[in-house]
Amino acid sequence: MAYSTAAILALASQCAPSVAPETVLAIVQTESSGEQFALNVNGGKQPARQTNAADAAATARRYVAGGYSVDLGLGQINSRNMRWLGLTWETVFDPCTNVAALARVLTTNYNAVKAGRDPQTALRVALSMYNTGSQTRGFRNGYVAKVIGNAGVADTGITYAQALPTVAVAPPANADLREALISENTAPQERPRPAPPPKWNVFERAAYEKETQILSEIERGSI
């Protein structure tokens, strides 16, 4: 069963209070369409739709044992990141726990890239990293634009001032943070950058031209 917009917003407010609920909603809708037990096997045959946490965990564990990484739950948290996020197979499909992990990954990304960038740009770069581990590939494969487009489902744009905190998140104790973030997902095949968004998409339209410039600067290694 898929979570409704109202249910996801309520989860976000309760379990990820440091991130704007609209931001969480847009990511969840992009990643899992609100399916609590969603699985995505990177580079492998996709499993049947799961209906409960026990079956989802058992299926995911079989793929992981076979050498695959699997994206898990509402926020599609990658199995390789479970340890540093403090997740177990018993907790990763809990909706509140999964959404809290989503917020931690996004916040960690944001704090890593916010220096020298305006909040709008930093959020978009953080979204790119959430999907690919890269500051640029999530723009090129269309993921960032898709998340921003899905923000319209809540009938409100993301409030940048509330989107992410500025308090640093402690890195994992026994892992390299950069390596952990890079493993967030297997990078998908690159696709051309999407066409400019429609004028009604106030969240994205105003920043589209600026992003083009930002992307070229990022490609050259500019911060």
N, C-alpha and C positions, 0 to 999 in steps of 0.2 A: 504494500500500500504506500502510495506517495503522500508525503506531507503537503498540506495546503500552504499557500502563501502566509496565511495568518499563523499557522502552527510554526512555520520556520521563523517568522519574525519574533514570535514568543520565545522560541528556543534561543534565538540570537540574543535577545534582551536578557534572558536569565543566565545563559551559559557562556556568552562572549561579550560581556558588557563593555569591554574596551574598544570594540569595533562597532561601527554604525550597523544597526540591524539590516538596513537596505544593502549594505555591502555583503554581509553574510548571505542574505537571500539571493543576491545575484550570483554569487559563487556557487551556492548549493544548486540552484536551478541549472547552471551551466554544467556542473560536474556530474550530478546524479539525477537531475530532474526531481529531486525531493525523495528519492527512493532510499529508505533507511538501510537496506541490505545490498545496495548496489555493489557490484564487483566489476572491475576492468582488469583483464590480464594483459600486461604489456608484452606484445610480441607473441602471444599465444591464442589458441582457440578460446572464444568467450564461453563461459559457463551459462547454464540455464539460469533464469531469474530465481533468486533466492527469496524465501518467504519467512525465514526466522534467523535469529542470530547464530544459533548453534550450527545450522546447516551452512550458513554463509561462512562462518569461521572454519568449519571443516573443509569446505571446498577451497577456500583461499589457502589454507595450510598445505593442501595437496599440491597446489600450483607452486607455492614457495619452495616446498621440498623438492620440486622438479627443476628449480633454478630460475623461476620466473619472479618478477615483482608484480604485486597486485595492488590496485587502487581500491580503497575500502570505504564504504559507507557514504553518508551524506556529503561530506567534503572530499571524498576520494583521497583519503590519506594514504600515501604509499607505504607498503609494508616495510620497506627499508628504513623508514623514519619512525617506526613504532617505538624503538628503544629510547631514543633521545626525547621523544614526546611522552614517555612514561605510559605507553599503551600496551595492553595485552590482548590476546584473542578473546578474552572474556569481556573486555571493556570497549574495544574499538568500534563495535556497532551500536553501543549505547548512544542515542542521538545527542544528548547533552555533552558527553565526553568527546564525541567526534567533532561537534561544532566548536568546542573549546580548543581542540587541537588545530582545527582550521584557523582559528583566530591567532593562535600562537605562531603558526608557520607564517601567516600573512604579516603579522606584527614584526616578527624577526626579519623578514625580508624588507619591510618598510624601514625599519631602523637601520638596516645595513646600507640603504641607498638614499636616505633622505637628505644627507648633507649636500648642500649646494643645489638642491632641486626644490621647486615649488611643490606643495602638497599634491596637486593634481598629477604632476608628472611622476612623483615618487610612488604614489598609489598604483599608477599604471605599470611602472617598472616592477613593483612588488607583485602585481598580478601576473606579469610575464614570468617571473621567477617561480611563482606558485605552480604554474602549469609545466614549465620546462626546466627550471633551474637556471635559466639564462635571462639576462636583462633585456634581450632583444628578440629571441625566437617567439615569445608569446605575442609580440606585435605582428611578426611576419606570418605566423600560422593562423591569425585571426582570433585567437583566444581572448585577448584583451578587449577587442571590439565586441565580441560576443557577450562577455560579462557585463560590459557597460550597456549594451543593448538590453540585456535581461534586467538591468536595474529599473527599466521602465515598467516592469510588471508590477512593481510596488507603487506605481503612480507617483513616484518621487525620485529625484536625483539623489545621489550619494552626497551627504554633507561632508565636505572635505575636512572641516575643522573638527568633526567628531569621528571621522572615519577610522583613525588609528592613533594610539597614544604615542607620546614621545619618550616614555620611560623604557629604557633598554631591557630586553628580555635576556635572562641568563643563558649562556650557551650550554649545550649538553656537556655533562661532566666528563664523559669518556669517549667523546667523538669529535671529529673536526666539524665545526658548524658549517663551513663552506661546503664540505663534502656531503654533509647530510642534506643540505638544501638542494645541491645539484642532483641528488638522487630522488628528488620529490616525484618526478615522473620520467619515464623514458620519453625523450624528446620526439614528438610526432614529426612526420614528414612536413617540410616547410611548404607553405602555400603563399601565393601572392597576397600582399596586404589588401584588405577589403577596400571597396570604394568608399568615398566620403559618406557619413551617415546622413539620414534625412534631417531637415531643419527642425523637426519637432523633437529630435533627440538632444535636448539641451545639455544633457550630461556629457555628451561626446563631441557635438558639433563645434562648440567654441574652442575646443582644444585640438581639433584634428590637424589643422595646419601647423600648429605649434609642435605637435608630436612628430610631424615629418622632419622638422628641424632637429628635434631632440634625438630622434632615431639616428640621424646622420652623425650627430655629435657622439652618441654612444658608440656607434660603430668605429669611430676614430679613437675611442678610448677616453673621450672627454667626460668629466664628471660634472 
